[in-house]
Amino acid sequence: MAADATTRAEKQSVIAAGAKAEQRLTLGLRSRLADAVRERALLPAWFVTVLGSAPPARSTQKWLETATEVLLYRLTYDITDQVVALGEKPSDTAQRRRAWYEKLRKDLQRW
């Protein structure tokens, strides 16, 4: 635990820069998605299959958060599947990715 704390302290500036970059990317994706929905743009098949072509009248913010997170996941892991939103299920060895995949899969069941 002490070694982890030391390493984290040494890398704090890198960790902070990564978090800030993720936040900028997330806000950019959310903005572009909101623009696409507002303009009634044709969304990809993988998107429409799991989220529909437009946000629901209720829980619009939650829908937008889930959609943005799916976009972020696809970008992070270079998912290019045109039909399956999250791509193939990650292996058990990729624990962080697997956990994110499972969370998104659960979130998408709502829509």
C-alpha angles and dihedrals in degrees: 000000000000092000090050091050091049093049091047091051091049092049097040095113091052092046091050092049090051092050091049091050090050090051092051091048092048092050091047092050092047092050093049091047092049089050092050092050092046091051091045091236119181106261124209119273093244089055097047092046094061104024106023127236096286138017118269120254089246125049091018093153092051090049090051092048092050093046091049091049091051089052090049091049091050091050094044094052098031094242108182101167107134095206110029112063099207099030121220121349109266120244122260090251092065093069100168093046092044091052092050091047092051092047092051092045089054093045091050092056087072092065 
